[in-house]
Amino acid sequence: MLDTSPLTAAVERFADRLRAAPQSRLQRGAAEVALDLARELSVRAQRLEEAAGGRGGATGAAPAREMPDAGIFVVGDQVAVAGTDLAEALRAVGPGAGPDGTKAPSEALDEAVRLVEQAEVRAMR
């Protein structure tokens, strides 16, 4: 089983910083960066879940559901939920190649951690 603690730690750190951020920082772009991240993490989790369910790459596969814009004061929770969902999906994927046949779960994990860290830097500068 893949250890996703680096992802959950990065996600929780960023989510906590967003929850504690003043309204002015959220309005200056931190909320937008966070929502973009939450949406990306959510799409990645959905792809992994579909692949694990045997529907990966199927022509009739449903399009990914988009994380809604629920306002600047909930983006921390949205990042936390999407990140946790992705961590669970990564743990559920077996060893070897990912759903597209090119990326191992450990590579997908490393990439997700980088995405979270980069978004945190952009949002909190």
C-alpha positions, 0 to 999 in steps of 0.5 A: 500500500502506498504511503500517502502521508506526504500528500495529506500533510501538504494538503492539511498544511495548506488548508489550515493556512487558507482557513486562517488567512485574512479575507483580504489575502483570499480576495487577492487571489489565494482563494482562486489558486486554492480552488484551481488546486482543489479542482485539479486534485478532484479530477485526478482522484476521479480518474483514478477511481474510474480506472480502479473500477474498470471504467478507465478509458471507456468511451462512455465514461462520464466526464469528471465532476467539477468542484463548485465555487462555494466562496472564498471562505470554504476553499481550505475545506475544498482543498482538504476534501479533494486532497484526501480523496486523491490520497485515498484513490492513490492508496486504492490503486495497486502497484505498477502503472497508473490508469493511463499506463504511463504513471506509477502511483508513486509518481502521481503522488510526488506530482500531487505533492508538488502541485500542492506545494506550488499552489501554497507558495503562489497563494501565500506570497 
